[in-house]
């Protein structure tokens, strides 16, 4: 499936992607179609397309930035150090990852080669826009009660515009289409900290952010 040329538009959700009828109704079919994605140049060097995974019945969709080195090799999202940390913090917040759908704003690993190492390189706005068709399709199919934006790139993909991550951290925003979005950091932020005190403090804040999803979901369920 060639998907470089698109008749894209910015839907009310803030995500630019093709007409809704072009999405399949199955996550498996969409995952299979994504394997041939050439919407941007990142496919040329990545090992795999790393599509989202989880149950279609998920109440929460967790959106990160892009796969890392481990994820690119395994073809699965959040299986490296940041993923393990995310699992721990979700558990501390009373959330089971098995009940979530986990994905990224960008499905290919963007990196710089340094000797034998592949170092993360932040995707640009064009790459985020190019991949937003897939993220939009995932949200269309899963229809979560809450989306958690893990970091600035995820927030850009979801809102369709840049906002100050730290100013909005811990807050509930809303896409133009009405998707509730809980804003927090990407777990890799914690891995870059060096001082133990900073690590412990930021981890507590991260768990505190994630914990806000629990009463929100209970309130939403009670209203329906």
C-alpha positions in Angstrom: 0.0 0.0 0.0 1.6 3.2 -1.2 0.5 6.2 0.9 2.8 9.0 0.0 0.2 11.1 -1.9 -2.8 12.0 0.3 -5.9 14.2 0.0 -5.5 15.2 3.6 -7.4 17.7 5.6 -7.3 18.8 9.2 -10.3 17.2 10.9 -11.9 18.8 14.0 -9.7 16.6 16.1 -6.7 18.6 15.0 -5.2 15.6 13.2 -4.5 15.8 9.5 -5.4 12.7 7.7 -7.5 11.4 4.8 -11.3 11.0 4.6 -12.6 8.8 7.4 -14.0 6.2 4.9 -10.4 5.3 3.9 -9.7 3.9 7.3 -10.4 0.2 7.9 -12.5 -0.9 10.9 -9.8 -3.4 12.1 -6.6 -2.5 13.9 -5.0 -5.6 12.5 -5.8 -4.6 8.9 -4.6 -1.1 9.6 -1.4 -2.4 11.1 -0.9 -4.6 8.1 -1.4 -1.7 5.7 1.0 0.5 7.7 3.9 -1.9 6.9 4.1 -0.4 3.4 3.9 3.2 4.6 6.1 5.7 2.7 4.4 8.9 3.7 7.7 10.4 4.8 11.4 9.5 4.4 11.8 7.8 7.8 10.8 4.4 6.3 14.1 4.3 4.4 16.3 3.6 7.4 14.0 2.2 10.1 13.9 -1.6 10.6 10.2 -1.9 11.2 6.9 0.1 11.3 6.1 0.1 15.0 2.3 0.3 15.1 0.2 0.6 18.3 -0.9 -2.4 20.3 -3.6 -3.2 22.8 -7.2 -3.9 23.0 -9.8 -2.2 20.7 -11.9 -1.8 23.9 -9.3 0.3 25.7 -10.6 3.3 27.7 -7.2 4.9 27.6 -4.9 5.5 24.6 -1.3 6.3 25.5 0.5 8.3 22.8 4.3 8.7 22.8 6.6 10.3 20.4 8.2 7.6 18.3 9.7 4.1 18.7 13.2 3.9 20.1 16.0 1.6 19.2 14.6 -1.4 21.1 11.1 -0.8 19.8 12.4 -0.6 16.2 14.1 -3.9 16.5 11.2 -5.6 18.2 8.5 -3.9 16.1 6.5 -3.2 19.3 5.9 0.1 21.2 7.4 0.9 24.6 9.4 -2.3 25.2 12.7 -0.6 26.0 13.8 1.2 29.2 11.2 4.0 28.8 8.5 1.3 28.3 9.5 -0.5 31.4 9.4 2.7 33.4 6.0 3.5 32.0 4.7 0.1 33.0 5.9 0.7 36.6 4.4 4.2 36.8 1.1 3.0 35.3 0.9 0.3 38.0 1.7 2.8 40.7 -1.1 5.0 39.4 -3.6 2.1 39.5 -3.7 1.6 35.7 -3.0 -1.8 34.0 -1.2 -1.4 30.7 -3.1 -4.4 29.4 -6.3 -2.3 29.6 -4.7 0.4 27.5 -3.9 0.9 23.8 -0.3 2.1 23.4 1.0 3.9 20.3 3.2 6.7 19.1 2.7 9.9 17.1 5.4 8.6 14.6 5.6 5.0 13.6 9.2 4.8 12.3 12.3 5.3 14.4 14.2 8.5 13.5 17.9 8.3 14.5 21.4 9.5 14.0 24.1 6.8 13.5 27.0 7.3 15.9 29.4 4.4 15.3 27.4 1.3 16.1 24.8 3.2 18.1 21.6 4.6 16.8 20.7 7.8 18.8 17.2 9.2 19.0 16.5 12.2 16.8 13.3 14.2 17.3 10.8 14.0 14.5 10.0 17.3 12.8 6.5 18.7 12.3 6.3 17.5 8.7 7.0 13.9 9.9 4.4 14.2 12.6 1.8 15.4 10.1 2.7 12.6 7.7 2.1 10.0 10.3 -1.0 11.6 11.8 -3.2 9.6 9.4 -2.4 6.4 11.2 -2.8 7.9 14.7 -6.2 9.3 13.6 -7.2 5.9 12.4 -6.3 4.3 15.6 -8.4 6.8 17.6 -11.3 6.3 15.2 -11.2 2.6 15.8 -10.5 2.5 19.5 -12.7 5.4 20.5 -11.1 5.9 23.9 -12.6 7.8 26.8 -9.2 9.4 27.5 -6.0 10.0 25.5 -2.8 10.5 27.4 -0.2 12.7 25.6 3.3 11.5 26.7 5.4 14.5 25.7 5.4 17.5 23.4 5.4 15.6 20.1 2.4 13.5 21.1 0.6 16.7 22.1 1.4 18.3 18.8 0.0 15.3 16.9 -3.2 15.3 19.0 -4.0 19.0 19.0 -2.5 19.9 15.6 -0.7 22.9 17.1 2.2 23.5 19.5 1.5 24.3 23.1 3.8 24.6 26.1 4.0 21.1 27.6 5.2 22.1 31.0 2.5 24.8 31.3 -0.2 22.3 30.4 1.3 19.3 32.3 -1.2 17.5 34.5 -4.1 19.3 32.9 -7.0 18.0 30.8 -7.2 19.6 27.4 -9.6 18.8 24.6 -9.1 18.4 20.9 -11.5 20.4 18.7 -13.5 17.1 18.2 -13.9 16.6 21.9 -11.3 14.0 22.7 -10.1 14.6 26.3 -6.3 14.7 26.5 -4.4 14.4 29.7 -1.0 16.1 29.3 2.2 14.7 30.9 5.9 14.1 30.1 7.4 11.2 28.1 8.9 8.7 30.5 12.3 9.0 28.7 12.5 12.5 30.4 13.0 10.7 33.7 15.8 8.5 32.2 17.8 11.6 31.2 17.9 13.0 34.7 21.1 12.4 36.7 20.5 13.6 40.3 18.7 11.0 42.4 16.5 13.6 44.1 15.4 15.0 40.7 14.6 11.5 39.5 12.5 10.7 42.6 10.6 14.0 42.5 9.8 13.8 38.8 8.7 10.2 39.0 6.3 11.2 41.8 4.9 13.9 39.6 4.6 11.6 36.6 2.7 9.1 38.6 0.5 11.9 40.0 -0.3 13.0 36.4 -1.2 9.4 35.4 -3.3 8.9 38.5 -5.7 11.7 37.3 -6.9 9.3 34.6 -8.6 7.1 37.2 -11.2 9.5 38.7 -11.8 10.9 35.2 -12.7 7.5 33.8 -14.9 6.7 36.8 -16.8 10.0 36.3 -17.1 9.4 32.6 -18.5 5.9 33.2 -21.0 7.2 35.7 -22.3 9.7 33.2 -23.2 7.0 30.6 
